[in-house]
Amino acid sequence: MAHKIRVLIAKPGLDGHDRGAKVIARALRDAGMEVIYTGIRQTPEKIVNAAIQEDVNVVGLSSLSGAHNNLFPKVVKLLREKGGGDILVLGGGIIPADDILGLKEAGVREIFPPGTSTDDIIRYIEQNVKTS
């Protein structure tokens, strides 16, 4: 039997707005995934430590503050350094289209801008995470 997909939802940086992150967390949970929500104002180090400790398949990062170009790649880099390079890293929030390619080149697998349906996010995760 396959294990449930485990997802960590995190708000890196000083951004204090988490309504969207909570909506995503609830949708993923309703879709049968195990969801860990770390809360607002998390450092990349805390996010990575929680992801490793919780043995997650996915880290979903949300940013509305404009710090995504610094914080998202730092999370990817730290995951790789700590043995979590196989964890799928996704981003969402207010991400300008011009920044998406650079984030993907840094290892963020997909970016979900405002207005993305939760069904699309669930489908992406289910199609891109292998559980055993």
ZIQUIUR-V536241 format. One record per run of one state. SS is the DSSP state (helix for helix, strand for strand, loop for the rest). FROM is the first residue (numbers start at 1). TO is the last residue. If there is no record, write none. Layout:
BEGIN
ss = {SS	SS}
from = {FROM	FROM}
to = {TO	TO}
END
This chain:
BEGIN
ss = {loop	strand	loop	strand	loop	helix	loop	strand	loop	strand	loop	helix	loop	strand	loop	helix	loop	strand	loop	helix	loop	strand	loop	helix	loop}
from = {1	6	11	12	13	19	31	34	38	42	43	44	55	58	64	68	82	88	94	97	106	110	114	118	129}
to = {5	10	11	12	18	30	33	37	41	42	43	54	57	63	67	81	87	93	96	105	109	113	117	128	132}
END
